[in-house]
Amino acid sequence: MTERNTEYFSTLREMFPYTDPHVIKVIISLVTENTANSTQENIYERLIDLLIQSGGSPHGNCCTISENQIESWYSSLLKIFPDVCPKFLRSYLQSKSHLVNFDEVLDDISNMTYPKKKPDPKSVLKILKETLPNADPSYLEKEANFLAYQSEQELKKFVNEAIENENYPKMDEYKKVPDNIPLLQEIAFLKNKKLLLSLIKNINDKHQQSRREAIENNLLQTCECCFDDELIPEECFFCNDGCIFCKPCIKKGVETYIGDGKLHFPCLGNCGSEFGLSTLQMVLDPPVFSKMFQRRQLEEIKKANIDGLEMCPFCEFATIPAENDKTFRCENPDCLKESCRSCWHESHIPLACNEIEFDEDVRLRTFIENKMTEALLRECWRCGKKFIKESGCNKMTCDCGAKMCYICKQPIENYKHFSNNPGRCPLYTNDLDKFHENIVAEGGLQAKLALGLDKEPNKLKKDPMENLVLKN
């Protein structure tokens, strides 16, 4: 193409973005050959007329796709994006009917943050129980947790196939005596013994080969914790600053921190850095890493101080429920409980909170026990993390950086808060166990006074404070 034709092509591509580029080039070639003496304006007019006659439409005002085409694309896109909100997808396709190429629609959705449908395993489970009443309940619950994230078409397909083929475990099978799992495992091992031994041998051979190559190329490394100096590169794990450790050292150190309630894990070499999530995922057992990661996410959510954020009273799931919704619906697959947002018991709709009958003695005892626990626990004034001191001074520093006094629970900045003078908080508590027992007993006594048990002690059948007294 000549320089002038290239200019025509560039301009027309912007005006006709949905027209085949080859068609534009052909029309440019035909027009410029037969209009050598025409002005540039006339040539543009001729080019635009021919492109419109050929079916092109400037600036995307192209022909709209049919309703059948929209339905076809809708079904296909639900399979590709099973978590997309169906209402949004249908509305989007109807508003974007100028995108007559499916690939363009696919690219457009792939590059956007689209609203996702709200999974509701309970409603799916209800449908499955109604349509497959004789199915194994645990099987239906598992399938409901999966199908809640799929499209309606997938749910209908699953139900229709299950009814037609009856290929699901039934209640009579559910009630059978469970299989001897250890015996089945032993049989499976004997059947696959040669294959398993071969796989183990291959793994060991590869490891030995890697070790030989590391020795030959002086690639052996030393763990900065246990000082094992024969680590091959595949056995090395790093903190964010590149300190080298072996897997057992990091795993043991991190699990100790997790046991202490920590969620961030400093380098074992005291370099000031910490271990990243990718390293932790490779080192920790999957269940341990998963729980730790969930707790870290929850901690970050709490630190954000999001207005309206509420937590499930039965697990650590957090969300922002609708303001007028009286029921909190947990979406944690391991919980899925519905609770009352007023009393935080399990949902009791349509009854009001004061219409629910709880065992009176249990209610009184639980109230006292909760107040005793509240008296013992200290709560960070910034992030809300609860803790109990085991030793050390009374100047407490939370993981979030906030400082507070362990005695009076007030925020502080430095050691000036503490003094041995009367009326001031001491820096050290001589007998920490005695201090804890006294504040727990004081919390219990305050709870009894609030319940009026000082006047009617016989209302409480079993006193949670019977072995606890204030000490001087």
Secondary structure, DSSP 4 states (H G I P E B T S, - for coil): --HHHHHHHHHHHHH-TTS-HHHHHHHHHHHHHH-TTS-HHHHHHHHHHHHHHTT--GGG--PPPPHHHHHHHHHHHHHHSTTB-HHHHHHHHHHTTT--SHHHHHHHHHTS-PPBP---HHHHHHHHHHH-TTB-HHHHHHHHHHHTTS-HHHHHHHHHHHHHH--S-BHHHHTSPPP-HHHHHHHHHHHTHHHHHHHHHHHHHHHHHHHHHHHHTT--B--TTT----B-GGG-EE-TT--EE-HHHHHHHHHHHHHTT--S-B-TT-SS-B--HHHHHHHS-HHHHHHHHHHHHHHHHHHTT-TT-EE-TTSS-EE---TT--EEE---TTT--EEETTT-SB--TTS-GGG----HHHHHHHHHHHHHHHHH-EE-TTT--EE---SS-SEEE-TTS-EEETTT--B-SSGGGB-SSTTSB-SS-S-HHHHHHHHHHHHHHHHHHHHTTTT-GGG-SS-TTTT-----
